[in-house]
Amino acid sequence: MVLPVPVVFHPDEIPESLCDRLSAANGFSSMKLFMSMTGIDARGLERGESQSIARLSHWSGDDPTLLARYRVTTMLRRLDWQLGAAIFNKGVRRGNRFRYCPMCVVNDMETGRCRHVSRPYVRVGWLTRAVRNCTRHRCPLVEKPTTARTGDSFCRFVAANLGEIEHQAAATVADFPVALDSYVEDRISGILQEQYLDRFEAHVAIDLCTHLGRFVKRHPPALSLLPPDLRSAPSREIGFFLARQGELKIRSTVAWIIERERPKGRARFLFGSLGRWLRNNSHEPEFAEVLELFQDIAERNLPYGPGEMCFVPVRRRYLHSVKSASIEYGLFADRTLTLVKQAGLIEDDTSSHARIYFDAEKAHDILVAASRTITSQEAKRELGATERVMSRILQAGLLRRVEARDGIRNYSRIRREDLDDFRTHLFANVAISEDLSSLSTIVTVCQKAFCDVEDVLSAVMSGRISGVAAKPNHGHRLDSLRFDLDEAIAYFSSIRATLSDIASNNVMSQRDASVYMHVKATTIPYLIDKGLLETGVINNPFNNRRQTVVTVASIDAFRTEHIPVSEVASFYETHPIVILDLFAKIGVHPIYDNCGNVSRFFRRSDIIDAPIVIPRFKKR
């Protein structure tokens, strides 16, 4: 039986609102009294239970199917709740509050066709805080707590506060973006129009839009990716604009931000609230797809390694930073940077090591090969050699190096297998003996035979010197080798005698040139590097190496114009430092200075008849 004073049921109205309006229109003092007298259970009506819906339909005359359309069901797991066709989390329940659009209420009061008190009705979108704005008037919804006087009757609340509501409507600014609000209302009504977002539960889609928008707004340059009229919009509207375009748009936007930011250190904090939201829900099945999407984006665009925690543990490394690679492969960061730059894997090398990213797969073989090498310092210790001896071995090419010295480090890189091959080849021609008392060390051989260590080692490896022995526990160290001194002297004397036959008497070795000029052995390479001596290259058949030699003509020409500081000091019977100080006082300086352990020269024209007096001290 329909009540005497019926009311019009609206398509977007909830059943509790219809029940409230019926009670007000028919003169009941409260909705609670009306429901008790008609046998309608309030909780049952909210949940859309058939008995309560049937009784409301009986008294209102409306279709029970339409009345039950917007039922509210609470789910036990996590207290999520369903409103119509959409599932929301508990955080967007309205609680004991009225939510309404003032302009909608005023319009109801002005255009309604039933009794004045029963005209305002509750729209279904007002039940959830997921809808923040009125989609019709594009203005924010107002919230007011329920009171003991009106209870949960919206009609009576409006009647008691109509003046305030009219004032709110007059002051409302109606120009808010409502795209996401409209989407939420569609989801409640079961309308699916967004191909990508509709695959998720409503609360997942809404939170995705909210946190994605916040992520974009945290990085202001990313706002340039949005239409101008949306750049000042709320975060959730920005997120909805991007998310509704699908997975590819989300990927490209997030990747663009990461590329611009190039975060260093704990990169996961780049994601802010988006990251916290994903991690907090990483075990929930309805979040699986969106979690997988952002996990994959992070793994492909940030230098995460397997087992590291992003939103969930990382499964595969796609990128390395210079810093992470140097840690993983046990290399210095500067060296790692040099290797990947030489391989063409990076363009910008000016950022900090933690912000320079490169393809981990392409760099793997390069870095593994580098990590399997040892430094020349380590090889030196294993061979029992000095720094100078190790340097000359490398320069002679007896031991191959995969990376030479550079401005960053003072050592070379050597493959372990190359070092092992060198030691095996060297000691293949060495006899093992306990009694080495009659033999000499390699240092003695070099001193007596006027040769260098690399020449001795080359002769041993080629078998040209046979009288070489070591004790059983030699450890493949150079200082364990012992030589037949007479054999070594005879061999190296024969080599020096044939140098003129190889390249004529117009050249001499760098060592012989230093003896000829009465200077330190390091001086000749220095003069060659400065372009002060002319050189040539010959093929020495005795050690199978190309050898740089100095022309005698250039040596004589240089000596004609220059004189060693030590020779000047000898002439004045004093120390070279005294000579340098005295000539400096009259403005005469060597042709070069700050050259380390290299002999220095004056121009002969500068010191002829120089007015200097050598101080002499009386002996006590």
BAGU-477528 format. One record per residue: x, y, z of N, C-alpha, C in turn. Coordinates in steps of 0.2 Angstrom, whole numbers, plus 2048, in hexadecimal, padded with zeros to 3 digits. Last residue first. Layout:
BEGIN
XYZXYZXYZ...
END
This chain:
BEGIN
AB5878830AB7879837ABD874839AB6880821AB6879825AB887B82CAAD88D81AAB388A81DAB2884821AA388C80CAA388C813AAA889816A9F8967FEAA3891801AA4892808A938987F1A9589A7F8A998947FBA9689E7E1A958987E5A978997ECA8F8AA7D8A948A87DDA928A37E1A8B8AE7C7A898AB7CDA908AA7D2A888B47BAA8B8B87BFA898B47C6A8C8AA7ACA878AC7B1A8A8AF7B7A938A67A0A958AC7A4A908AF7A9A8689D79BA8C89F799A8E8A679DA7989A79DA7D8997A3A8489B7A1A7189B792A6F89F798A7489F79DA77893788A7789A787A7589E78DA7388678CA7A88878DA7B89078CA65884796A68886790A6F889791A658777A2A6587E7A0A6787F799A5B8697A7A6086C7A2A5F8737A2A5985A7B2A578617AFA5D8647ABA538497B3A5884E7B3A568557AFA458457BDA488467B6A4E84B7B7A3B8417C7A4183E7C7A4583F7C0A318507C4A3284A7C7A3A8487C7A2F85C7BEA2F8577BAA318507BDA3086A7C1A2B8667C3A2A8607BFA368717B1A378707B8A3186C7BAA418757A3A3B8737A5A3C8717ADA4D87C7A1A4887C79CA4187979DA518857B1A5187F7ACA4C8807A7A548977B1A508917B3A5188B7AEA5A8A67B7A5B8A17B2A5889A7B5A598B17BFA548B07BAA558AB7B5A618B17CAA638B67C4A5E8B57BEA5C8A87D2A5D8AF7D5A5E8B47CFA5E89C7CBA5789F7CCA578A67CEA6B89A7CDA6989C7C7A6289F7C7A6A8967DBA6F89B7D9A6C89E7D2A6288A7DAA608907DEA648967DCA698827D2A628847D0A6088A7D4A758807DAA758837D3A6E8867D1A6F8797E5A738807E6A738837DFA6B86E7DFA668727E2A698797E3A778677DBA7386A7D6A6E86F7D9A8686D7E5A808687E4A7B86B7DFA968707DEA918717E3A8B86C7E1AA08737D4AA186F7DAA9C8707DFA9D8787C8A9E87D7CDA9F8797D4A9C86C7C0AA18727BEAA28767C4A918667C7A988637C7A9D8687C5A8786F7C3A8986E7CAA9086B7CBA8786C7B5A898737B7A8B8737BFA8385F7B6A898607B3A8C8677B5A768607BBA7B85D7BFA8285E7BCA6F8677B1A7086A7B7A768677BBA768647A0A728617A6A748667ACA7486F793A7886C798A7586A79EA70872782A6E872789A7486E78DA75873775A72879777A7087877FA7B866773A7F86C771A7C873774A7285D777A7885E77BA7C865779A6A85D76BA6785F772A6D861777A72858762A7085F761A6D861768A7484B767A7A850767A78857766A67846766A6B84676DA7084C76CA65846759A6184B75DA6484B764A6F83D754A6F844752A6B849757A6B83175AA7183475CA7183B75AA5A82E75DA5F82F758A6583375BA54820767A55827767A5B829761A47814766A4E816766A4E81D765A3B80876BA3C80F769A4481176BA377F8764A3B7FC769A3C803767A2D7EA764A2F7F1761A327F5766A337DA768A307E0769A327E6765A3B7CE769A357CE765A317D4767A477CE76EA427CE773A3B7CE770A4F7CE763A527CA769A4C7CA76FA4C7D6759A4A7CF758A4C7CB75FA447E575AA497E275DA487DA75DA407F174EA3E7EA751A447E6753A3F802753A427FC74FA3F7F6752A3B813751A3980D753A3C80774FA42823756A4081E751A3E817754A4383475BA4382D75CA41829756A4A843761A4783F75CA4883875DA4784D76FA4B84876CA47845767A3D856773A43858773A48854770A30853776A3185476FA3885776EA2C84E782A2C856781A2E85777AA2E841781A27843782A2784B781A3C841781A3983F77BA3284177BA3F84578EA4184A788A3D848782A3A83A795A37840796A39845790A4282F790A3B82F78FA38836790A4E835796A4D83478FA4683478DA4D8357A5A4D83B7A1A4C83A79AA4E8297ABA4782C7AAA478327A6A5B8277ADA588237A8A518267A6A648377AFA608317B2A5C82E7ACA7383A7A5A6D83C7A8A698367ABA7D83979BA7F83A7A2A7983D7A6A7B83678EA7A83D790A7B83F797A7E82978EA8282D789A8183478BA74824796A7C823798A80828794A6982778FA6A82A795A71829798A6C81F784A6C826783A6C829789A6A812789A71814787A7181C786A5C81278BA61811790A6881478FA5881477EA56819783A5B819789A6480F771A5E80E776A5D81477BA68819763A6A815769A6481476DA6D81C752A6881C757A6B81875DA7681B748A73821749A6E82174EA7C80E745A7F81274AA7C81974CA6E803741A7480773FA7680B745A657FA746A62800744A68805742A6C7EE747A657EE746A637F4743A797F174BA787ED745A717ED742A777F7757A797FB751A787F774BA737EC75EA6E7F175DA707F5757A7C7E2762A797E175BA747E775AA817E476EA867E4769A827E4762A767E1776A787E8775A7D7E976FA767D3775A717D7773A737DE771A827CF77CA817CE775A7C7D2772A7F7D3789A847D7785A847D577EA757CA78CA737D178BA797D5788A7D7BE78DA777BF788A767C6787A877C1797A897BF790A837C078BA7E7C37A2A837C879FA857C7798A797B67A3A747BC7A2A797C179FA847AE7A5A807AC79FA7C7B379EA887B37B2A8C7B37ACA887B27A5A7D7B07BAA7F7B77B9A837B77B2A6F7A77BAA777A67B9A797AD7B6A637AC7C6A667AB7BFA6D7AA7BFA537A97CEA5A7AA7CEA5E7A87C8A447AF7D4A487AD7CFA4F7AE7D0A3C7B57DEA3E7AE7DFA437AC7DAA377C17D9A3D7C17DEA407BB7E0A2C7BD7D2A327BF7CFA387BF7D3A237AF7D7A257B57D8A2C7B77D5A1D7A27D7A1D7A67D1A1F7AD7D2A2079B7E3A1A79F7E3A197A47DDA2B7937E7A2D79A7E4A2679E7E3A2F7887EEA2978C7F0A2A7937EDA3A7827E7A3477F7E6A2E7847E9A447907E1A4378B7E6A3C7887E4A4A7927D0A477947D6A4578F7DAA557977C2A527927C7A4E7967CCA5C7987B2A5879B7B7A557967BBA657977A5A677967ACA637997B1A6079B799A5E79479CA607937A3A5A7A778FA5E7A6795A5B7A0799A517A5785A587A7783A5C7A7789A437A2787A4879D788A4F79F786A3A7AC788A3C7A9782A417A4782A3A7AE796A347AB793A357A878CA467B4798A457AD79BA3F7AA798A467BF790A4B7BA78EA497B4791A3C7C6797A3A7C4790A3F7BF78EA427C87A3A3C7C47A3A3B7C179CA4C7D179FA4E7CB7A2A487C67A2A457DC79BA497D8796A4B7D1798A3E7E07A6A3A7DD7A1A3E7D979CA497E57AEA467DF7B0A427DB7AAA577EA7A3A517EB7A7A4E7E57A9A697EA7A4A637E97A1A5D7EA7A6A777E87A8A747EF7A5A6E7EE7A1A7C7DD7AEA7B7DD7A7A787E37A4A7B7E27BCA827DF7B9A817DF7B1A6E7E57BEA737EA7C0A7A7E87BCA677DA7BAA657E17B7A6B7E57B8A6C7D17C3A6D7D07BCA6C7D67B8A687D67CFA6F7D57CEA707D57C7A5A7D47CEA5C7DA7CFA647DB7CDA597C67CDA577CA7C7A5A7D17C8A677BE7D6A607C17D5A5F7C57CFA717B07D1A707B77D3A697B97D2A787A17D8A747A57D3A737AB7D6A7D7997E2A8279B7DCA7F7A07D7A737957EAA787997EDA7C79C7E7A6878D7E9A687937E4A6E7977E6A6277E7EBA687827ECA697877E7A567797E7A5677B7EEA5C77F7EFA4D77C7D8A5377A7DCA5377D7E3A4677B7C8A4577B7CFA4B7787D3A487867BAA4A7807BEA487817C5A3D78E7AFA4178E7B5A427887B8A3478E7A4A3B78D7A3A4078E7A9A287917AAA2978B7A7A307897A5A2779E7B0A2A7987B4A2B7927B1A217A57A6A277A77A8A2B7A17ACA1479E7A4A1979E79FA207A07A1A0F7A17B1A1079A7AEA157997A9A0E7AF7B1A127AB7B6A147A47B4A057B17A6A0C7B47A6A107B07AB9FA7AA7AA9FD7A87A4A057AA7A49F67B27B59F87AB7B69FC7A87B09F37BE7AE9F97BE7B39FB7B67B49E87BA7A79EF7BC7A39F47BC7A89DF7B67B09E27B17AC9E87B37A89DC7C37B69DF7BE7BA9E27B87B69E07D17AC9DC7CC7AD9E07C67B19E37E17B39E67DB7B09E17D57B19E47F37B39E07ED7B49E27E77B09EF7FE7BA9EC7FB7B59E87F57B79EF80D7C59F18067C39ED8047BD9EB8197CA9F28197C89F48117C79DC8217C39E081D7C79E781C7C59D882C7BB9D482A7C19D88267C69DF82D7AF9DF8337B49DC8317BB9E581C7AD9E28227AB9E28287B09ED80D7A89EC8127AC9E88187A99E380279E9E98057A09E780A7A59DB7F279E9DA7F979F9E17FC7A19E17E679C9DB7E77989D97EF7999F27E17989ED7E579C9E77E67989FE7D47979F87D87949F47DB799A0E7D479AA087D279DA037D779AA187D9791A187D2793A127CF797A177E678DA137E178AA137DA78CA1F7F0792A227EB78DA1E7E678AA167F579BA187F9795A1C7F5790A167EB7A5A107EC7A1A127F079BA237EB7A9A217E57A6A1B7E67A2A247F87AEA287F67A8A267F07A5A1B7F77B9A1A7FC7B4A1E7FA7AEA227EE7C1A1C7EC7BFA1A7F17B9A2E7F57C4A2E7EF7C0A287ED7BDA288007CCA2C8017C5A2C7FB7C1A237F97D7A1E7FD7D2A227FE7CCA2A7E87D8A297EF7DAA257F37D5A237D87DAA277DD7D7A267E47D9A1D7CC7DEA237CE7E2A277D37DEA117C87D8A187C77D4A1E7C97D8A087CD7E0A087C67DFA0F7C47DCA0A7DB7E0A0B7D87E6A0C7D07E5A077DD7D2A0D7DF7D5A0F7DB7DB9F97DA7D29FE7D67CFA057D77D19F57E57DA9F47DE7DD9F97DA7D99F87F07D19FB7F07D89FA7E97DB9F17ED7C69F87EC7C69FB7EC7CC9E27E47CC9E67EA7CA9ED7E87C99D97D87C39DC7DA7C99E07E07C79C97D37BD9D07D57BC9D37D77C39BC7D17BE9C07CB7BE9C77CD7BD9B57DD7BB9B67DA7C29BA7D47C39B67DE7AE9BA7E27B29BB7E07B99AD7D47AA9B37D37A89B87D87AC9A17DA7B09A47D37B39AB7D27B19A07E57A89A27E67AF9A47DF7B399D7DF79C9A27E479D9A57E47A49917D779F9987D479C99E7D979D9887E27A398A7DC7A79917D97A59837EC79B98A7ED79E98C7E77A29787E779697D7E87919847E97959707E67A29727E079E9787E179996F7F37A79737EE7AB9757E87A797080279F96D7FB79E9727F67A297280F7AC97480C7A59718057A597281F7B496F8197B39728167AC97782A7C09798287B99778217B897682D7CD97182F7C897282D7C19818297D497A8267D69758277D198B8317D098B82A7CE9848277CF9848417CA98783D7CF9868357CD9878467B99838457BF9878417C498F8457AE99084B7B298C84A7B998E83D7A399283A7A99938407AE98283879898383D79D98783A7A298282C79198383278D98683779298681A79198382179498582679098B81078A98580F78D98281579199781078399181378098B8127839A280A78999E8067859988097829A781578F9AB81378A9A780E78699E81679A99E81B7959A281978F9A080A7A199A80B79D99A8117989AE80D7A59AC8077A19A680879D9AC8197AD9B18197A79AF8137A29A48157B79A281A7B39A681A7AC9AD80C7BD9A68097BA9A480E7B59B68157C29B88107BD9B280D7B99AF81C7CB9B281F7C69B481A7C09AC8117D49A78157D19A98187CB9B58027D49B58097D69B080C7D29AC7F27D69B17F77D29B07FE7D59A47E87D99AA7E97DD9AF7ED7DA9977E67D499D7E37D09A47E47D498F7ED7DD98E7E67DB9947E37D89957FA7DE9947F67E49937EE7E29947FE7D199B7FE7D499A7FA7DA9867FE7CF98B7F97CB9917F97CE9828087D79808017D89847FC7D59898137D198A8127D898880A7D99838147C498B8137C598C8117CC97580A7C49788107C597F80F7C596D7FE7B99728007BE9738077BE95E7F67B49627FC7B49677FC7BA9577EA7B69587ED7B095D7F27AF9577DC7C095A7E27BF95A7E47B89487D47C794D7D47C29507DB7C29407D57D29427CE7CF9477CE7CB93F7DD7E29407DD7DB9427D67D89317DB7EE9387DA7EC9397DA7E49267E97EB9277E27ED92E7E17EB92A7F67E99237F57ED9237EE7EF9397F27ED9367F87EA92F7F87ED9477EB7F49407EC7F593E7F27F29527DF7EC9507E57EF9497E77EF9517D37E49517D37EC9507D97EF95B7DA7D79577D57DA9577D47E195C7EC7D895F7E67D795A7E07DA9587FC7CF9567F77D59597F07D39598097C995E8047CA95D7FF7D094A80B7BF94E80D7C59538077C69438067B494580D7B49498107BA93E7FA7B69417FB7B09448027B09397FA7C393F7F57C29427F77BB92E8037C29348047C693A8007C59267FC7B99298027B792F8047BC9247F07C19277F07BB92A7F67B991C7F67CC9237F37CD9277F27C79117FB7C59168007C791D7FD7C990B7EF7C190D7F47BC9127F97BF9097E87CC90E7E57C79107EA7C29007F07D29067EF7D590B7EC7D08F57EE7C98F87F57CA8FF7F47CD8F37E07CC8F57E37C58F87E97C58F07DF7DA8F67DB7D68F87DE7D08E67E37E18EC7E87E08F17E57DB8DE7D97E58DC7DE7E08E17E37DE8E67D27EE8E67CF7E78E37D47E28F27D97F98EB7D87F78EA7D77F08FF7DB7FC8FD7D47FC8F67D37FB9027E87FA9057E47F69037DD7F68FD7F48008F87EF7FD8FB7EA7F99087FB8049047F98098FE7F480790F7FD7F89127F97FD90D7F68029068077F29078007EF90A7FB7F49068117FC90080E7FA9018077F79148157FB91181280190B80E8009158197ED9188137EF9168107F690C8247EE90B81F7E990E8197EC91282D7F790C8297F990A8247F592282A7F091E82E7F59188297F792C8267E69258257E59208287EA9398287EB93682C7E592F82C7E493C81E7F39388247F69368297F19448157EB93D8147EC93981A7EF9518197EC94D81B7E694581A7E795C81E7F695681A7F695181C7F29678257EA9668227F196081D7F195F82F7DE96482C7E19638297E89548317CF9558317D795B82D7D99518397C39578347C49598347CB9488427BE94A8427C595183F7C694583E7B19478457B294A8467B99438317B29488337AD94A83A7AF9378317BA93D82E7BC9438307B892E8387B193083B7B79378387BA92E82E7A79308357A59328387AB9288237AD92F8237AB9328297A991B8287B09208277B69278267B391782A7A291782F7A791C82E7AD91881D79D91C82279A91C82879F90F8167A59168147A591A81A7A290381C7A390581C7AA90D81B7A990181979590282079790582179E90080B79690680F7929078167948F480979D8FA8077A090080B79C8E881779B8EB81079B8F280F79D8E182279C8E48217968E881B7958DD8237A98D88217A58DB82079E8E98297AF8E88217B08E281F7AB8E98367AC8EE8327AA8EC82B7AA8DD83B7B28DE83D7AB8E48387A88DF8367BF8DA8337BB8DB8357B48E983F7C48EA8387C38E58347BF8E284B7C38E884A7BF8EA8437BE8D98487CD8D784A7C68DC8497C18E18477D88DD8417D68DA8427CF8E78537DA8EB84E7D88E78487D58DD8617D38DF85D7D88E38577D68E586C7C68E08687C98E28647CF8EE8737C08ED8757C68E78717CA8EE86D7B38F586D7B78F486F7BE8E486D7AB8E48687B08EA8697B58E58777A18E08787A68DF8727AB8F08717998F187779E8EB8787A38F286079A8EF8657978EF86B79C90285979F8FB85A7A08F986079C91085A79F90D85479B90585579B9148637A89148657A191186079D91485D7B490E8607B390E8627AB9218597B691D8547B39168577B19288637BD9298627B692485E7B292385F7CB9208657C79218647C09208537D39258547CE9238597C99158517DA91B8527DE9218537DA90B84F7D190C8557D39128567D890D8417CE90F8467C991084D7CC90983C7DB91083B7D89128407D38FC8407DB9008437E09088427DE8F78387D18F783F7D08FC8427D58F982B7D68FC82D7D08FD8347CF8F082C7E18F782C7E28FB82D7DC8E382D7DA8E58327DF8ED8327E08E38227D18E38297CF8E582E7D48E38187DB8E98187D68E981F7D38D881A7E28DE81B7E58E481C7E08CF8167D88CF81D7DA8D581F7DE8D28097D58D280E7D08D38157D28CF8037E28D68037DF8D78087DA8C28067E38C68097E88CD8097E58BC7FE7D88BC8057D88C18087DD8C87F17D28C27F37D68C27FB7D78CC7F27C08CE7F27C78C77F37CB8C87F47B38CA7EE7B58CC7ED7BC8C58027B28BF7FD7B48C17F67B58D08087AD8CF8087B48C98037B68D080479F8D58027A38D38027AA8C380979A8C58027988CB80079D8B68107A08BD8117A08C180A7A08A980D7A28AB81079C8B281279B89C8057A98A38047A88A58077A28918087B689280A7AF89A8097AE88C8057C388E7FF7BE88F8017B788B80F7CB88580E7C78868087C38988107D089280F7D588C80C7D189E8157C48A080E7C789A80C7CC8988217C389781C7BE8988157C189E8287CE8978277CE8958227C98AB8277CA8A98247D08A28227D08AB8307BF8AD8297BE8AB8257C48A883C7C58A38397C08A48327BF8B383E7CC8AD83D7D08A883A7CB8BD83F7C28BD8397C68B78387CA8B884C7BD8B88467B88B983F7BD8B68587C18B28537C58B384D7C18BD8687C68BE8627C28BA85C7C58B38767CB8B88707CD8B886B7C88AB8817CB8AF8807C68B587B7C78A188A7D48A08847D08A48837CA8A188F7E48A58907DD8A58897D98948947EE89888E7EB89B8917E588C89D7F589389E7F58978997F187F8987F388189E7F088889F7F088088C7FB87F88B7F38818927F088289180788788D80588788D7FD87589780987B89B80988189880686D88B80986C89080387289580387288681587388280E87288780886D88F81E87488E81D87688B81685F88D81C86289381B86A89381A85D87F81F85C88281886088881785E87782B86487B82986387E82285387082D85587483285B87883085186A82084C86F82384E87382985C86282085B86881B85686D81E85985982A85F85D82B85E86382684D85382584D85782B85385B82C85384C81A84E85181984D85681F85C84382085F84981C85A84E81B85D83C82F85883E82A85B84482786483783A86783683386283882E86184584586383E84486683D83D85D85184985B84F84285C84884186285285685C85585485985284E86F84D85686A84985A86384C85887684E84687585184D86F84D85088484B83B87D84A83D87C84D84489085783488E85183888785183A89285A82388F85D82988E85782E89A85F81489985A81989785D82089786380389886580A89685F80F8A08607F489B85E7F889D8617FF8A686D7E88A78687ED8A18677F189E86D7D78A08717DD8A286B7E389786A7CB89F86B7CB8A186F7D188A8677CA88C86E7CB89386F7CC88B8597C788785D7C48888657C48948537D08968537C98918577C589B85A7DE8948587DB8968597D38A98517E58A68577E289F8557DF8AE8457EA8AF84C7EE8AB8527EB8AC8357EC8A983B7E88AA8417EC8B182E7F78B582E7F08B28337EB8A982F8018AD8358008B28347FA89882B7FE89F8297FE8A482F7FD88B82F7FD88D82A8028948298038898377F288B83B7F888C8367FE88582F7E788C8317E788E8357EE87782E7E987C8287EB88382A7EC86F83C7F18728397EB8778337ED86283F7FB86983D7FB86B8397F585684D7F88588467F985F8447F884A8597FC8518577FB85284F7FC83B8587FF83E8587F88458577F883485780A83685180783A85280183086480D83486181283785B80F82686780382C86A80383286780881F8597FA81F85E8008268618018248597E98218567EE82185B7F482C85D7DF82585D7DE82185B7E383A8697DE8378627E082F8637E08418747DB83E8717D683A86B7D884687A7E784387E7E383F87A7DD84C86F7EE8478737F18438777ED85586B7E48508677E684A86A7EA85E8767E485A8757DE8548707E08638757F185F87B7EF85B87A7E986A8697EF86586A7F48608707F387386D7E586E8687E48698687E987A8777EC8778797E68728737E488186F7F687C8747F88788767F288285E7F78848647F287F8697F488885580588385780088685D7FC88884A81388C84C80D88784F80888784882488384981E88884C81988E83B82E88E84282B88A84282589583083488F83383688E83A83489C82982589C82A82C89582D82E8A082881789E82E81A89E82F8218AE81E8128A781F8158A68268188BB81D80E8B782280A8B082280D8C28138158C481A8168BF8208128BE8078118BB80A8178BC8118188BD8077FF8C08058058BD80980B8B08007F48B48067F78B88037FD8A97FA7E58AC7F87EC8B17FE7EE89A7FD7DC8A17FE7DD8A37FC7E488D7FB7DA8917F67D68997F87D88878007E98857FF7E288A7F97DF8957FF7F288F8037F188D8037EA89D7F57FE89B7F57F78947FA7F78AC7F68078A57F68078A37F88008B97EF8128B77F280C8AF7F280B8BE7E981D8B87ED81E8B77F18188C77DF81B8CA7E681B8C47EB81C8BB7D48188C27D58178C37DC8178AD7D68198B07D481F8B87D581E8A47E38128A87DD8118AC7DC8178947EA81289A7EA81589E7E381488A7F180588C7EB8088937EC80B87C7FA8018837FB8048847F58078737FC7F18747F97F887B7FA7FA86D8037E68738067E98748037F18627FB7E28687FC7DE86E7FE7E18567F97E885C7F57EB8627F67E784D8017E184F8037E88557FF7EB84D7F97D58508007D58528027DC8467EE7DA84C7ED7D78507F47D783A7F37DF83F7F17E48467F07E18328027D98357FB7D783A7F97DC82780A7E482C80A7DF82F8037DE81D80C7EE81B80A7E782080A7E282080E7FB8218147F781E8127F081C80380381980980581B80F8008227F97FB81B7F87FD8187FF7FE8307FC7FB82C7FD7F58257FC7F68327FA80983280180682F8018008307EC80982C7F080D82C7F780A83B7E88008347E77FE82F7EB8028467EC8088457EF80183D7EE7FF8457E38128447EA8148437EE80D8467D780C8407D881083F7E08118537D880584C7D78018467D980585F7E480985C7DD80A8547DD8078677EF8078637ED8018607E680286E7F48118717EF80E86D7EC8088657FE81586B80081386E7FB80F85A7F581A8597FA8148607FC8118617EF82585E7EB81F85D7EF8198627FA82D8687F782A8667F38248547FD82F85980282C85F7FF8298467F482B84C7F482E8517F982B8357F882B83B7F88278417F982C8287F983182C7F28318327F282D82280483382180182C8257FA82C82680983F81E80883E81D80483783380B83E83180684382980484183481483483680E83283480983782E81F83B82B81D83482D81683383782184583182084682D81D84084382583D84381F84183C81D84383F83183784082B83384082583783383A84183A83883F83A83283B82683E84082A84284483184084381D83D83182083A83682583E83A81684382681584582C81884283281983F81981383C81C81383E82382684481682084681281984481582E83D81F82D84581F82784781C82E83081A82C83282182A83982283283280D82B82F80E82983181583F83680F83B83B80C83383880D84482A81584483081983F83581684382180A84082081083F82681584C8278018458277FF84182680685882680885582C80784E82C80585981880885881B80F85682280E85C8157FA8558137FD8548178048638237F186481D7F585D81C7F88618297E085F82A7E78608237EB86282A7D286882A7D686782B7DE85482B7CE8588257CC85F8257D084882F7DB84D8317D685282B7D483782E7DF83E82A7E084282C7DA82C8397E582F8377DF8368347E18208347F28268387F08298357E980F8357F88158317F581A8377F380583480580983980180F8367FE8008288097FB82D8067FF83280280981980380781E80880482480480380A7FB8078117FB8058168008047FA800800800800804806800
END
